[in-house]
Amino acid sequence: MTKVSVIIPAFNEEKYIKKCIDSILNQTLKDIEIILIDDGSTDKTFEIMKYYDNNYDNVTAIQMNRGGVGKARNKGISLAKGEYIKFVDSDDYIEPNALELMYNKAKENDAGIVRCSYRTIIGPFKLGDFHNYYKRKNGVIDTTKDKNYIVKETAGIGNKLIKRDLLKDTNFGEGIKWEDLAFVPAILAKSGKVYFMNEALYNYRFNLSTSVLDQFRVIKNIDDIFKSLDKLKSRMPKGYEEQYKSIFTIHLLYRLQEVEHWLFYSKEEKEKLFNKFIDILNKEYDGWYNDSELNECLDNKPAFKKAVKRLKKYYR
């Protein structure tokens, strides 16, 4: 059996996808397969993919109609033959020894998931991990005992190596935003054992020309957060109700922090959304602002804490 299947979905990423694919081909772990999924690109992305498909025996390129990253990842899962699966976004890349280090830790510790840290790439600069505030030493986490870990760990998929058997009954949400949120916490809980690595092995590209502007753009499908959270709830194992409550609360507040930044959205329209979301929180989880995991998150994220404080007038 192939040791690791690497799944790379892409939409119009002709600028970066070659570096992404090359970073996988240059891995020190050689027993891998690479599955490239073109999600209806209109540029040369699929042409680049086909070059690799034609020239490397362990690379497969598939072209799909535009369906979103969730659908593309699910297609990759259906084709994967590896013992473990790694997802890499097409504008990112991983360190040369990433798969070997993560796979070895998975086998040594019989872990269903191995997580590493991110490195943020902004132009020529390599910065720290801005995704995750939780710090601890390298080692095994028993998610049946340390249940709150699934709240603390970033809901991003890029920094995780996942045993394929864990994905038999769980896939990504399709056609919705925040599809990782509907997937990652449930898989962490289901895994039972996660190996925590602090090494920064995944390079996340922060594109100034788009990422900064995205902070100010109106998200028309912001209600997808409820679809994503509902899907997560249906997948969470029994015994994780308190953790789901914390995740629900934190991620709804993340979305309201984004709403604050929206340009071309009136104060009245923002107020309407604030009232709607906080009213839902009040109805679902009375006293949510006392949630211990929320408050730990706020203590580690000063900007987020200030944003939540500004919403205090909507509390019940």
Steps between C-alpha positions, in 0.01 A plus 500: 500500500620851418602680817352846429253640247538875449186673372534842337180675386549809282304776334687750281835457676737499201729742684573279801401140427835395353683591822232313696531180295880516493506522879317164510711333234816605688393335826749276679215249537473342155214250541229755426236578239389847393139562399440831322140618472425791268180669613393649167794736451491748211877564493789257437467314831382173346757524221772511767336209683492290182873555451568339837244224433675414172852508641472346849359154569378593847303808388135497390319809368121523490290782354156580643232757441510783751362362825707650780794381705289263713380305198852493352648364823228235523584387146862471606404290803303263277809442284757477779673169572743614768505390863497870595368807321650849484315801361702789357346816356629579153657836592682355801795259530657272758851446632707222332490271804139574602341173390782282631498664844121494531460146366769364732336664803165355397644146481717527812206616710213321325341842451198557281610860439829686513494878507786742440529877518450746216751750368341813351653622173448867410697583187868427581436487876454182703308562821355294784181301545206742509242221477539346842532653848527168686853413611631176647793262473524238227314187596184292488158645584223259598192678365268273701648650819625844394177581319554876505796459268260480205384854587853640530641343183459702182216382278729530197581177315841585354711416806358150550589150381191279534460123496280416203284260704374799701341645185274208415190666646612863498560733208510872429189715471431582137381833369542675835757734648711395802493137388805422720302588812239237418777242472808555718365502859296184434803319355716609794244360745456184296874435474543431871872571474673805349875554488577869558807638320620858540727487194386740227467269199210660311557832322182705477513774239332824609438687175499872577315589180200283588517397867502856634214606275305191605496638855282786380275328247142412582453121528164450332468143622590573862203287611701200379662506842178349637497230230859416579437486875184290455698254287770486766242436772361201310850348482627560853531184711288476814659659803627812323195722553687759708778518244249554221345782702840669526572455129155636409553807717857580393439462129181707497694777671784465247247572226372810680856624535521479120172687459649793692758548223263492206514803275195611302275353769302750700501529876134402500568185296783401735277561802240270348754218463641556849150476647418189298815308593506598867128422530570150367786459749281621785226253409732205439738546795384730775805646675729411208732790589609304810626207290848412628638404158371823349667702772831314461484576128427867569792524743733374226356717221493866610342636179226238515444580868449870420256415221294276727502767772350747252209259452421500870192721460329214316548248783202388700 
